[in-house]
Amino acid sequence: MPPTPAGLDPDNAHNPAAATGTPPRLELAGITKRYPGVLANDAVSLTVLPGEIHAVLGENGAGKSTLMKIIYGAVKADAGEVRFDGQPAQIRSPQEARALGIAMVFQHFSLFETLSVAENVWLGLDRSLSLQQVGQRIRETATAYGLDIDPERPVHTLGVGEMQRVEIIRAL
C-alpha cells in the first residue's frame, strides 16, 4: 500500500477535500447525454476541487463540448447529477450557471465586430454599470490576469488571439 500523505485519512488520500470537510466546487456523477443515433456522454463523472484547473481532452466527437454545455446549462443531461459546492444543482440555463460563477468561452467567438471591446462585454451585463465603468473593470481584469487588451479598441481591429482574450475577460 502506498504511503498516505500526512494528515489524510487513508480512505480519502485521493480526495483532500473530503479530508478537510471542504466539498468539491463542482461534481458530476453519471452524466449521460444521448442524441438520435449518438451517445455523447456515457455516465461521466468528474470532481473539481476549489482552486483546481482541469483540461478535458479527447478526439473530435468524444463529447467534450456536450459535457461543458451541460455544466454551463446550455444542454440538459438525460441522466446523472451535478453538484455545486456540495449541493445538488439544477443548472437549466447559462444565466443560472453564471449566477453560480460558471462561465464558458466557446470555440467560436460571439463578438460584434462593429463594436468596441467594452461594448461587447457590456452587452452581457445588466445596465447597472456605465460603459466607462465596464472599461475600467476590463482594464483591471486584464491586468490581474495578464490579458492585455484595450477596452476602447474596435473588435474588427483585433487578431484572433486578442478576440479570445475578450471572450475570456467577459467570462471572468
C-alpha positions in Angstrom: 0.0 0.0 0.0 1.5 3.4 -1.0 2.2 5.9 1.9 -0.6 8.2 2.9 0.1 11.9 2.9 0.4 13.3 6.4 -2.9 14.3 8.0 -5.1 12.4 5.5 -7.4 9.5 6.2 -6.1 6.6 4.0 -9.7 6.2 2.7 -9.6 9.8 1.5 -6.0 10.1 0.5 -7.0 10.7 -3.2 -9.5 13.4 -2.1 -8.1 16.2 0.0 -11.4 18.0 0.1 -13.0 15.0 1.9 -10.2 15.0 4.5 -10.7 18.7 5.2 -14.5 18.7 5.0 -14.5 21.1 2.0 -16.9 19.9 -0.6 -15.9 19.8 -4.3 -16.6 23.1 -6.1 -18.1 21.0 -9.0 -19.0 17.4 -9.0 -20.6 15.4 -11.9 -21.9 11.9 -11.3 -23.2 9.6 -14.0 -23.8 12.3 -16.6 -25.3 10.8 -19.7 -26.5 12.6 -22.9 -27.9 10.9 -25.9 -28.7 12.4 -29.3 -30.5 10.4 -32.0 -28.0 7.7 -33.0 -25.2 9.1 -30.8 -24.3 8.5 -27.2 -22.4 11.8 -26.5 -21.7 11.2 -22.8 -21.9 7.8 -21.0 -22.1 8.0 -17.2 -19.3 10.7 -17.0 -18.1 11.6 -13.5 -15.8 14.5 -12.7 -14.7 16.2 -9.4 -13.2 19.6 -9.4 -11.9 20.9 -6.0 -11.7 24.6 -5.2 -8.7 26.1 -6.9 -8.1 23.2 -9.3 -7.8 23.6 -13.0 -8.7 20.7 -15.3 -8.3 20.0 -19.0 -10.8 17.9 -20.8 -9.1 16.2 -23.8 -10.4 13.9 -26.5 -10.9 13.3 -30.1 -13.5 15.2 -32.2 -16.9 13.8 -31.3 -15.8 12.5 -28.0 -18.4 14.5 -26.1 -16.2 17.2 -24.5 -18.3 20.2 -25.8 -21.5 18.4 -24.8 -20.2 17.9 -21.3 -19.2 21.5 -21.0 -22.5 22.7 -22.3 -24.3 20.6 -19.6 -22.2 22.2 -16.9 -23.0 25.7 -18.4 -26.7 25.0 -18.6 -26.9 25.2 -22.4 -27.7 21.4 -22.8 -29.7 19.2 -20.4 -28.3 15.9 -19.4 -30.5 12.8 -19.8 -29.2 11.3 -16.6 -26.8 12.0 -13.8 -26.3 14.6 -11.1 -24.5 17.9 -10.9 -23.4 19.2 -7.5 -22.0 22.7 -6.9 -20.3 23.4 -3.5 -21.7 20.1 -2.3 -25.3 20.9 -3.1 -27.4 19.4 -5.9 -27.6 21.9 -8.7 -30.2 22.1 -11.5 -28.4 24.4 -14.0 -31.2 25.0 -16.5 -29.7 28.0 -18.3 -26.4 29.9 -18.9 -27.9 32.6 -16.7 -28.2 30.2 -13.8 -24.6 28.9 -14.4 -23.3 32.5 -14.4 -25.1 33.2 -11.1 -23.1 30.3 -9.7 -19.9 31.7 -11.1 -19.7 29.3 -14.0 -18.8 30.8 -17.4 -17.9 29.3 -20.8 -15.6 30.5 -23.5 -16.9 29.0 -26.8 -14.7 27.7 -29.6 -16.4 30.2 -32.0 -16.4 33.8 -30.9 -19.7 35.7 -30.4 -18.4 39.2 -30.7 -19.9 42.1 -32.7 -17.1 43.4 -34.9 -18.5 46.9 -35.3 -18.5 47.4 -31.5 -15.6 48.1 -29.2 -14.2 45.5 -26.7 -16.0 47.3 -23.8 -19.3 47.5 -25.7 -19.1 43.7 -26.4 -18.5 42.9 -22.8 -21.2 45.4 -21.7 -23.8 43.6 -23.8 -23.8 40.6 -21.5 -24.1 42.7 -18.3 -27.1 44.3 -16.6 -27.2 48.0 -17.1 -26.2 48.9 -13.5 -22.7 49.8 -14.8 -21.9 52.5 -17.2 -19.8 51.8 -20.3 -16.9 53.8 -18.6 -17.1 51.5 -15.5 -17.1 48.4 -17.7 -14.0 49.7 -19.5 -12.3 50.2 -16.1 -13.2 46.7 -15.0 -11.8 45.3 -18.2 -8.5 47.1 -17.6 -8.4 45.8 -14.0 -9.3 42.2 -15.0 -6.8 42.3 -18.0 -4.0 43.5 -15.7 -4.9 40.9 -13.0 -4.8 38.0 -15.4 -2.1 39.2 -17.8 -4.6 39.6 -20.7 -3.5 42.8 -22.3 -6.4 44.4 -24.2 -7.6 47.9 -24.8 -11.4 48.3 -24.0 -11.8 51.1 -26.5 -10.4 49.2 -29.4 -12.9 48.1 -32.1 -13.2 44.3 -32.3 -12.7 44.3 -36.1 -9.1 45.5 -35.5 -8.3 42.6 -33.2 -6.4 39.5 -34.1 -7.7 36.0 -33.2 -5.7 35.8 -30.0 -7.0 39.2 -28.9 -10.6 38.2 -29.6 -10.1 35.1 -27.5 -8.8 37.4 -24.7 -12.0 39.4 -24.9 -14.1 36.3 -24.6 -12.0 35.2 -21.5 -12.3 38.6 -19.9 -16.0 38.6 -20.5 -16.2 35.2 -18.8 -14.1 36.5 -15.8 
